[in-house]
Amino acid sequence: MAEPAVFLIHGLGGTQYDLGSMHKRLKNAGFVTYSITLPGHGGQPSDLLGVRAEDWLEAVRVKYREIIGQHEVLHLMGMCMGSLLAIETCKREQHSKGRLVALAPPVFIDGWSTPWYRDLRHLLYHVPGVADRMRVDEEEPYGIKNEQLRGIVRAKFERGDAFAYSWVPLACIREVDRLRRYVKKGLARIPCPTLIIHAREDELTSLRSANFLVEHIGGGKRAGQARMVILENSYHLICVDNDKELLAQRTLEFFGAGDPGQGARGDDPGMTPAQIDALLAEARGDLERGDFAALYRRGIPDFAWYQPGHHRGSGIFRGAKGLARLQAWAGGLAFTALGTPVHNAGMTVMPATLCSGSLVSHGVLEFTLRQGRLLEARWFPDEAALEDAHFGGEPVADGPSAAEKALEAAAALSKTLSKSPGEETLLRLYALYKQGSVGDVSGERPGLLDVVGRAKFDAWASRKGLAQEQAIKEYAALVQQLKAAEAQTAEA
C-alpha cells in the first residue's frame, strides 16, 4: 500500500485502549493502523499465568512480519510494556522502514508510587509457587493524574468492567523484568530514528529510563538517532492523561504529519490529477448549494472549516460538532463564481464569491486534500470588514460551550456510578444525552428484531422538540439524583 502505517502495541494488563485516541488521530492523518492483543490479555488476569516474555515478543514479531511487506513505510509505537516490545522488535528485526515511538518505557521501575519493597520481588521469584500465587493489584492513582478520568477508572474497577486487568500475577512481573534485560542489551543496533515520550511525574518510572534509551540507542554514533519529549502534567498513562494532545502532536510531527494540512507523507496528496479534479468538483457543487453537511461527508472525521474575521461566524468548525455550530449561523450562505482551481501538491486554491442575503464578498477558497478525502477548507475574503458588518456579533470562543462542558461533566460523573441503573433509567439517560448533544432524533427506526436499538430510538424520539440546553439540565439533574441515592445507600 502507498499509505504509511503504524503498528501500535498495548501495555501490560491492558488493551489497545491504552493508547487512547491515537488510532483515530493517526487515521485522520492518513495512516493505516494495526494493533494486537498480546498473549494472556483480553480475558482474565489468571490467563497471564504461564505466559513468557518470549510469547509476547514472538506475537509482536509475527504480526510485524505479516504487515511489513504491505507498506513502504511502517512505524512502530508502544505504550509501557508495549514500548519495550516495540524496541526489542526493532532491534531483532533490524527495522529500517519507519520510525519508533516509545511511550513511558519502563526500563527501570523506580517511580514515586512504586513500593519500597519492589527490589525484593527478585528474591520471591525463586521461592517455588509464590510468583504464581501472589497478586500485584492496580491501585490509586492508576497511573492517571487527571482526577475526573481517575474517578471513571476507579468506578470501572469497582463495577468489574473488563476494560483492563485490576491485578496481574507476580509471575507476570517476572517476565516483564526478563524483557527489560533483553531491551537493555544491544540498543546500539537499533537502526531507525526513535522518539521517547515520558512524563516528568510518572509515578512508576523515573526519567532514568528515558535518559538510558537516549544515551544508548544508536550507540551515540548518530546524532539525533534518539530524542526525548518530557510531559509536565501527566502520570504514567500518558496517552489518556492531561498531556494527551501534546503527545499526539509530537508523535504526528515525528512521523512527518505534524500539520494536519500536510497529510502523513508531506506534500504528496496520494491522488491522481483526475481524482483531485473529481473531488473538487463535488466540493464545488456542495458549496454552490450551501450544503455544508455534504461537504463534511467528503472529509476526514475531523474535517475543519476555517472562517476568518471578527463576527458570530468566525472560528474553526471541526468535526460533527463544528458542522452543527456552522449550520447554526450559515443558513442561506453559499459560494458562487468559483474560478479555475490551482493545484500545489496537496493544496488547491480557487477564487470564489461568498453570498449571504445582501452580502457579496469576493475572496479565495483553499482546500487541503489527501487520499480522496478533504482535510480542511479555509476562506480568505478580500475585505473581511464586509463580512464582519453583515454577520455581526462576537466570535464564539474556541472549545466546547458552557452547555457542552456541563454535558461532558455530567457524562463523566455518570461513569462513576458503582452500579448500573435499571433499564428504564438507562433509557432516560440515553435519550436526554442524545437530545442534549445532537438534538432531535434522525434516521429510520430500527426493525422489530433490533429490540435494543428500537428501544433507544423510541426513548430519544420521545424527547423530540426539547431544547438541547433543557435536555442537558435534565440529564445532569438525573445523574446527580442517582449519585445522591447511591451515597445514601452507602451511608445506610
C-alpha positions as CSV (number, residue, x, y, z in Angstrom):
1,M,0.0,0.0,0.0
2,A,1.1,3.5,-0.7
3,E,-0.3,4.7,2.7
4,P,2.2,4.6,5.6
5,A,1.2,2.5,8.6
6,V,1.7,2.5,12.3
7,F,1.8,-0.7,14.4
8,L,0.6,0.1,18.0
9,I,1.3,-2.2,20.9
10,H,-0.5,-2.0,24.2
11,G,0.8,-2.3,27.8
12,L,0.7,-5.0,30.5
13,G,-2.8,-6.0,31.5
14,G,-4.3,-3.6,29.0
15,T,-5.8,-3.4,25.6
16,Q,-5.5,-1.2,22.5
17,Y,-7.3,1.5,24.5
18,D,-4.1,2.0,26.5
19,L,-3.2,4.2,23.5
20,G,-6.2,6.4,23.9
21,S,-7.4,8.1,20.7
22,M,-4.1,7.6,18.8
23,H,-5.7,5.2,16.4
24,K,-8.2,7.8,15.3
25,R,-5.6,10.6,15.3
26,L,-3.3,8.6,13.1
27,K,-6.1,7.5,10.7
28,N,-7.2,11.1,10.4
29,A,-3.6,12.0,9.4
30,G,-3.7,9.4,6.6
31,F,-2.0,6.4,8.3
32,V,-3.2,2.8,8.3
33,T,-3.1,1.5,11.9
34,Y,-2.5,-2.1,13.2
35,S,-2.8,-3.4,16.7
36,I,-2.5,-6.7,18.5
37,T,-3.9,-8.4,21.7
38,L,-0.9,-9.8,23.5
39,P,-1.0,-13.4,24.8
40,G,-2.7,-13.6,28.1
41,H,-4.7,-10.4,27.6
42,G,-8.3,-9.7,26.7
43,G,-9.6,-12.3,29.2
44,Q,-8.9,-12.7,32.9
45,P,-5.8,-11.8,34.9
46,S,-5.2,-15.5,35.6
47,D,-4.7,-16.0,31.8
48,L,-1.3,-14.4,32.2
49,L,0.0,-17.4,34.3
50,G,2.4,-19.4,32.2
51,V,2.9,-16.6,29.6
52,R,6.5,-15.9,28.9
53,A,8.2,-12.7,27.7
54,E,9.2,-14.7,24.6
55,D,5.5,-15.3,23.9
56,W,4.7,-11.6,23.8
57,L,7.8,-10.9,21.7
58,E,7.0,-13.6,19.2
59,A,3.4,-12.5,18.8
60,V,4.6,-9.0,18.0
61,R,7.2,-10.2,15.6
62,V,4.7,-12.4,13.8
63,K,2.4,-9.5,13.3
64,Y,5.3,-7.3,12.3
65,R,6.3,-9.8,9.6
66,E,2.8,-10.0,8.4
67,I,2.4,-6.3,7.7
68,I,6.0,-5.0,7.0
69,G,5.8,-6.0,3.3
70,Q,2.4,-4.3,2.8
71,H,3.7,-0.8,3.2
72,E,6.5,1.4,2.0
73,V,6.6,3.0,5.5
74,L,5.8,1.3,8.8
75,H,6.3,2.9,12.1
76,L,6.2,1.1,15.5
77,M,4.7,2.6,18.6
78,G,4.3,1.1,22.0
79,M,2.9,2.1,25.5
80,C,4.6,0.9,28.7
81,M,5.5,-2.8,28.3
82,G,4.4,-2.4,24.7
83,S,7.2,0.2,24.2
84,L,9.7,-2.4,25.4
85,L,8.3,-4.9,22.9
86,A,8.5,-2.3,20.1
87,I,12.1,-1.5,21.0
88,E,13.1,-5.2,21.0
89,T,11.3,-5.9,17.8
90,C,13.1,-3.0,16.0
91,K,16.3,-4.4,17.3
92,R,15.8,-8.0,16.3
93,E,14.1,-7.3,13.0
94,Q,16.6,-4.5,12.2
95,H,13.6,-2.3,11.4
96,S,14.5,0.5,8.9
97,K,11.3,1.1,7.0
98,G,10.0,3.6,9.5
99,R,10.4,5.2,13.0
100,L,9.9,4.1,16.6
101,V,8.0,5.8,19.3
102,A,8.4,4.5,22.9
103,L,5.8,5.9,25.3
104,A,6.6,5.7,29.0
105,P,9.1,2.9,28.6
106,P,9.6,1.1,31.9
107,V,13.3,0.2,31.5
108,F,13.6,0.9,35.2
109,I,10.8,0.7,37.9
110,D,11.7,3.4,40.4
111,G,8.9,6.0,40.3
112,W,7.4,7.7,43.4
113,S,4.4,5.3,43.6
114,T,6.3,2.1,43.4
115,P,6.5,0.2,46.8
116,W,9.7,0.4,48.9
117,Y,10.0,-3.4,48.7
118,R,10.0,-3.5,44.9
119,D,13.5,-4.9,44.7
120,L,12.6,-7.8,47.0
121,R,10.5,-9.3,44.2
122,H,13.6,-10.8,42.6
123,L,14.1,-12.9,45.8
124,L,10.4,-14.1,45.6
125,Y,10.8,-15.2,42.0
126,H,13.0,-18.1,43.4
127,V,10.5,-19.3,46.0
128,P,8.5,-22.2,44.5
129,G,4.9,-21.3,43.8
130,V,5.0,-17.8,45.2
131,A,5.2,-15.9,41.9
132,D,2.1,-17.7,40.6
133,R,0.0,-17.2,43.7
134,M,1.0,-13.6,44.6
135,R,-1.1,-10.8,43.1
136,V,0.0,-7.3,42.2
137,D,-3.1,-5.1,42.4
138,E,-3.7,-2.0,40.4
139,E,-4.1,0.8,42.9
140,E,-4.7,4.6,43.1
141,P,-3.8,6.7,41.2
142,Y,-4.0,4.1,38.4
143,G,-1.3,5.9,36.5
144,I,-3.5,8.9,35.9
145,K,-3.1,12.5,37.1
146,N,-6.5,13.8,35.8
147,E,-8.8,13.4,38.7
148,Q,-12.0,13.2,36.6
149,L,-10.6,10.4,34.5
150,R,-9.2,8.7,37.6
151,G,-12.7,8.7,39.1
152,I,-14.1,7.0,36.0
153,V,-11.4,4.3,36.1
154,R,-12.0,3.7,39.8
155,A,-15.7,3.2,39.2
156,K,-15.0,0.8,36.3
157,F,-12.8,-1.3,38.5
158,E,-15.4,-1.3,41.3
159,R,-18.1,-2.4,38.8
160,G,-15.8,-5.1,37.4
161,D,-15.8,-3.7,33.9
162,A,-13.2,-5.8,31.9
163,F,-11.5,-2.9,30.2
164,A,-8.2,-3.7,31.8
165,Y,-6.9,-6.1,34.4
166,S,-7.2,-5.0,38.0
167,W,-4.3,-7.2,39.0
168,V,-1.6,-9.3,37.5
169,P,0.3,-12.3,38.9
170,L,3.8,-11.6,40.3
171,A,5.0,-14.2,37.8
172,C,3.9,-11.8,35.0
173,I,6.1,-9.0,36.5
174,R,9.0,-11.5,36.5
175,E,8.5,-11.9,32.7
176,V,8.5,-8.1,32.3
177,D,11.8,-8.0,34.2
178,R,13.2,-10.5,31.8
179,L,12.0,-8.3,28.9
180,R,13.8,-5.3,30.4
181,R,17.1,-7.2,30.5
182,Y,16.7,-8.0,26.8
183,V,16.0,-4.4,25.9
184,K,19.0,-3.0,27.8
185,K,21.4,-5.0,25.6
186,G,22.3,-4.1,22.1
187,L,20.5,-0.8,21.8
188,A,23.2,0.4,19.6
189,R,21.9,-2.0,16.9
190,I,18.6,-0.1,16.5
191,P,18.8,1.4,13.0
192,C,15.7,3.6,13.0
193,P,15.1,7.1,14.4
194,T,13.5,6.9,17.9
195,L,11.3,9.2,19.9
196,I,10.9,8.6,23.7
197,I,8.0,10.4,25.3
198,H,7.9,10.3,29.1
199,A,6.1,12.2,31.9
200,R,8.2,14.0,34.4
201,E,5.7,13.0,37.1
202,D,5.5,9.3,36.0
203,E,4.8,7.5,39.3
204,L,6.1,4.2,38.0
205,T,9.2,5.0,36.1
206,S,11.7,7.8,36.5
207,L,13.4,9.9,33.8
208,R,16.3,7.5,34.2
209,S,14.5,5.1,31.8
210,A,14.2,7.7,29.0
211,N,17.7,9.0,29.5
212,F,19.1,5.5,29.3
213,L,17.5,4.9,26.0
214,V,18.5,8.3,24.5
215,E,22.2,7.6,25.5
216,H,22.3,4.0,24.2
217,I,20.2,3.8,21.1
218,G,22.4,4.1,18.1
219,G,25.5,3.8,20.4
220,G,25.8,7.6,20.4
221,K,27.3,7.4,16.9
222,R,24.5,9.1,15.0
223,A,23.4,12.4,16.4
224,G,19.6,12.6,16.8
225,Q,19.1,8.9,16.5
226,A,17.1,9.0,19.7
227,R,15.4,12.0,21.2
228,M,13.1,12.7,24.1
229,V,10.0,14.7,24.9
230,I,9.1,15.3,28.5
231,L,5.5,15.9,29.5
232,E,4.9,18.1,32.5
233,N,1.3,17.3,33.6
234,S,0.7,13.6,33.5
235,Y,1.5,10.4,35.3
236,H,2.2,7.0,33.7
237,L,-0.7,6.6,31.2
238,I,0.3,9.5,29.1
239,C,-1.9,8.6,26.1
240,V,-5.1,9.4,28.1
241,D,-3.9,11.9,30.8
242,N,-3.7,15.7,30.8
243,D,-0.9,15.9,28.1
244,K,-2.6,13.6,25.6
245,E,-3.0,16.3,23.0
246,L,0.7,17.4,23.2
247,L,1.7,13.7,22.9
248,A,-0.4,13.3,19.8
249,Q,1.1,16.4,18.2
250,R,4.7,15.4,18.9
251,T,4.0,11.9,17.6
252,L,2.5,13.2,14.4
253,E,5.3,15.6,13.9
254,F,7.8,12.8,14.4
255,F,6.0,10.8,11.8
256,G,6.0,13.7,9.4
257,A,2.4,14.7,9.8
258,G,2.5,17.4,12.4
259,D,0.5,19.9,10.3
260,P,-3.0,18.5,9.6
261,G,-2.8,20.1,6.2
262,Q,0.3,18.2,5.3
263,G,-1.1,14.7,5.5
264,A,1.0,11.7,6.5
265,R,3.6,11.9,3.7
266,G,4.4,15.5,3.4
267,D,3.2,17.3,0.2
268,D,2.1,14.1,-1.6
269,P,-1.8,14.0,-1.7
270,G,-1.8,10.4,-2.8
271,M,-4.2,11.2,-5.7
272,T,-4.0,11.5,-9.4
273,P,-4.9,14.8,-11.1
274,A,-8.2,13.3,-12.3
275,Q,-9.1,12.2,-8.7
276,I,-8.3,15.7,-7.4
277,D,-10.5,17.3,-10.0
278,A,-13.4,14.9,-9.3
279,L,-13.3,15.6,-5.5
280,L,-13.1,19.3,-6.0
281,A,-16.0,19.3,-8.5
282,E,-18.1,17.6,-5.8
283,A,-17.0,20.1,-3.2
284,R,-17.8,23.0,-5.5
285,G,-21.3,21.6,-6.0
286,D,-21.8,21.4,-2.2
287,L,-20.7,25.0,-1.7
288,E,-22.8,26.3,-4.5
289,R,-25.9,24.7,-2.9
290,G,-24.7,25.8,0.6
291,D,-24.8,22.1,1.6
292,F,-22.1,22.0,4.3
293,A,-23.3,18.7,5.6
294,A,-22.4,17.1,2.2
295,L,-19.1,18.9,2.2
296,Y,-18.2,17.5,5.6
297,R,-19.1,14.0,4.4
298,R,-16.3,14.3,1.8
299,G,-13.8,15.0,4.6
300,I,-12.0,13.1,7.3
301,P,-13.9,12.7,10.6
302,D,-12.1,15.8,11.9
303,F,-12.5,17.9,8.8
304,A,-12.4,21.6,9.6
305,W,-13.8,24.7,8.1
306,Y,-11.9,27.9,8.8
307,Q,-13.9,31.1,8.8
308,P,-11.9,34.4,9.3
309,G,-13.0,37.8,10.6
310,H,-14.5,39.0,13.8
311,H,-18.2,38.2,13.9
312,R,-20.5,35.5,15.2
313,G,-19.5,33.1,12.5
314,S,-15.7,33.4,12.9
315,G,-13.7,30.5,14.0
316,I,-12.7,26.9,13.3
317,F,-15.5,24.4,12.9
318,R,-14.1,20.9,13.3
319,G,-15.9,17.5,13.0
320,A,-19.5,16.8,13.7
321,K,-19.8,19.4,16.5
322,G,-18.2,22.0,14.3
323,L,-20.7,21.3,11.5
324,A,-23.6,21.8,13.9
325,R,-22.1,25.2,15.0
326,L,-21.5,26.2,11.4
327,Q,-25.0,25.3,10.3
328,A,-26.5,27.3,13.2
329,W,-25.4,30.6,11.6
330,A,-24.6,29.8,8.0
331,G,-28.2,29.2,6.7
332,G,-28.6,30.7,3.3
333,L,-24.8,31.1,2.8
334,A,-23.4,29.8,-0.5
335,F,-20.5,30.3,-2.8
336,T,-20.7,31.3,-6.5
337,A,-18.4,32.3,-9.3
338,L,-15.9,29.5,-8.3
339,G,-13.0,30.0,-10.6
340,T,-10.3,27.7,-12.0
341,P,-8.5,25.8,-9.3
342,V,-4.8,25.9,-9.0
343,H,-3.1,22.8,-7.5
344,N,0.1,22.8,-5.5
345,A,0.9,19.4,-4.1
346,G,-1.8,18.6,-1.5
347,M,-3.3,22.0,-1.6
348,T,-5.7,23.7,-4.0
349,V,-6.8,27.3,-4.2
350,M,-9.6,28.9,-6.3
351,P,-11.3,32.3,-6.5
352,A,-14.9,32.4,-5.2
353,T,-17.6,34.7,-4.1
354,L,-19.5,34.3,-0.8
355,C,-23.1,35.2,-0.9
356,S,-25.5,35.6,2.1
357,G,-28.6,37.7,1.7
358,S,-27.4,41.1,0.5
359,L,-23.8,40.3,1.1
360,V,-21.5,39.7,-1.8
361,S,-17.9,39.0,-0.7
362,H,-15.1,38.1,-3.0
363,G,-12.1,36.1,-2.0
364,V,-10.2,32.8,-2.3
365,L,-11.0,29.3,-1.1
366,E,-8.2,26.9,-0.1
367,F,-8.7,23.1,0.2
368,T,-6.2,20.6,1.6
369,L,-6.9,17.1,0.5
370,R,-5.3,13.6,0.6
371,Q,-6.2,10.1,-0.3
372,G,-9.6,11.0,-1.7
373,R,-10.7,13.0,1.4
374,L,-10.8,16.7,2.3
375,L,-8.7,17.5,5.3
376,E,-9.7,21.2,5.7
377,A,-11.1,24.2,3.9
378,R,-10.3,27.9,4.5
379,W,-12.0,31.0,3.3
380,F,-9.9,34.2,2.7
381,P,-12.2,37.2,1.9
382,D,-10.7,40.2,0.1
383,E,-12.5,42.6,2.6
384,A,-13.1,40.8,5.9
385,A,-14.8,44.0,7.2
386,L,-17.7,43.5,4.9
387,E,-18.5,40.1,6.4
388,D,-18.0,41.5,10.0
389,A,-20.6,44.2,9.3
390,H,-23.0,41.8,7.7
391,F,-23.0,38.9,10.2
392,G,-22.3,41.0,13.3
393,G,-21.9,39.6,16.8
394,E,-18.8,38.3,18.5
395,P,-16.8,35.1,17.7
396,V,-17.7,32.1,19.7
397,A,-14.7,31.1,21.8
398,D,-12.8,28.0,20.6
399,G,-13.5,24.8,22.5
400,P,-16.8,23.5,24.0
401,S,-19.5,25.8,25.1
402,A,-20.7,26.1,28.7
403,A,-23.6,23.7,27.9
404,E,-21.2,21.2,26.2
405,K,-18.9,21.3,29.2
406,A,-21.8,20.7,31.6
407,L,-22.9,17.7,29.5
408,E,-19.4,16.4,29.4
409,A,-19.0,16.8,33.2
410,A,-22.4,15.0,33.8
411,A,-21.5,12.2,31.5
412,A,-18.2,11.7,33.3
413,L,-20.0,11.7,36.6
414,S,-22.4,9.1,35.4
415,K,-19.5,6.7,34.7
416,T,-18.5,6.8,38.4
417,L,-21.8,5.1,39.4
418,S,-20.8,1.9,41.2
419,K,-23.9,0.1,39.9
420,S,-25.6,0.3,36.6
421,P,-29.1,1.9,36.8
422,G,-32.2,0.0,35.8
423,E,-33.3,-0.3,32.2
424,E,-35.9,2.5,32.3
425,T,-33.4,4.9,33.9
426,L,-30.7,3.9,31.4
427,L,-33.1,4.8,28.5
428,R,-33.9,8.1,30.1
429,L,-30.2,8.9,30.4
430,Y,-29.5,7.9,26.8
431,A,-32.4,9.9,25.5
432,L,-31.5,13.1,27.4
433,Y,-27.8,12.7,26.4
434,K,-28.6,12.3,22.7
435,Q,-31.1,15.2,22.8
436,G,-28.6,17.4,24.6
437,S,-25.6,16.6,22.4
438,V,-27.2,16.1,18.9
439,G,-30.8,17.4,19.1
440,D,-33.9,15.8,17.6
441,V,-33.7,12.1,16.5
442,S,-33.0,11.4,12.9
443,G,-32.8,8.3,10.7
444,E,-35.1,5.3,10.4
445,R,-36.5,3.5,13.4
446,P,-34.7,0.1,13.8
447,G,-36.7,-3.0,12.9
448,L,-38.5,-5.4,15.3
449,L,-35.6,-7.7,15.6
450,D,-33.3,-5.0,16.9
451,V,-35.0,-4.7,20.3
452,V,-32.3,-2.7,22.0
453,G,-31.8,-0.3,19.1
454,R,-35.6,0.2,18.8
455,A,-36.0,1.0,22.5
456,K,-33.2,3.5,22.4
457,F,-34.6,5.2,19.2
458,D,-38.1,5.4,20.8
459,A,-36.7,6.9,24.0
460,W,-34.8,9.5,22.1
461,A,-37.8,10.3,19.8
462,S,-39.9,10.9,22.9
463,R,-37.8,13.9,23.6
464,K,-38.2,15.5,20.2
465,G,-38.6,19.2,20.4
466,L,-37.0,19.5,23.7
467,A,-34.3,22.3,23.6
468,Q,-30.8,21.0,23.9
469,E,-29.9,23.2,26.9
470,Q,-33.0,21.9,28.7
471,A,-32.1,18.3,27.9
472,I,-28.6,18.9,29.3
473,K,-30.1,20.3,32.5
474,E,-32.4,17.3,32.9
475,Y,-29.6,14.9,32.2
476,A,-27.3,16.5,34.7
477,A,-30.1,16.6,37.3
478,L,-30.8,12.9,36.8
479,V,-27.2,11.9,37.2
480,Q,-26.9,14.0,40.4
481,Q,-30.1,12.3,41.7
482,L,-28.6,8.8,41.0
483,K,-25.3,9.8,42.7
484,A,-27.2,11.1,45.8
485,A,-29.2,7.9,46.0
486,E,-26.1,5.9,45.8
487,A,-24.4,7.9,48.6
488,Q,-27.5,7.4,50.8
489,T,-27.4,3.7,50.3
490,A,-23.7,3.6,51.1
491,E,-24.3,5.5,54.4
492,A,-27.1,3.2,55.4
